[in-house]
Amino acid sequence: MKAVHARTPGLMCDACTEKVKAAVKDLPGVISVTAQFSRGITSVLFDENAVATSAIIDAITAAGFTVEPA
């Protein structure tokens, strides 16, 4: 298993965090997603054999959020 932690500065409220979680949680291999608007951080625990980090970043970006290295 692998984890990715990314700054997601556009997280402003609970609705934003739920949007990010919804965009990522159903990707194959994703085990858990946490998004904290108070810290502006999204963390994803995933199976690197089932999904690439780039696919997770792409899903967050497609949901309308900027992704920066944490």
Rosetta blueprint (number, residue, H / E / L):
1 M L
2 K E
3 A E
4 V E
5 H E
6 A E
7 R E
8 T L
9 P L
10 G L
11 L L
12 M L
13 C L
14 D H
15 A H
16 C H
17 T H
18 E H
19 K H
20 V H
21 K H
22 A H
23 A H
24 V H
25 K H
26 D L
27 L L
28 P L
29 G L
30 V E
31 I E
32 S E
33 V E
34 T E
35 A E
36 Q E
37 F L
38 S L
39 R L
40 G L
41 I E
42 T E
43 S E
44 V E
45 L E
46 F E
47 D L
48 E L
49 N L
50 A L
51 V L
52 A L
53 T H
54 S H
55 A H
56 I H
57 I H
58 D H
59 A H
60 I H
61 T H
62 A H
63 A L
64 G L
65 F L
66 T L
67 V L
68 E E
69 P E
70 A L
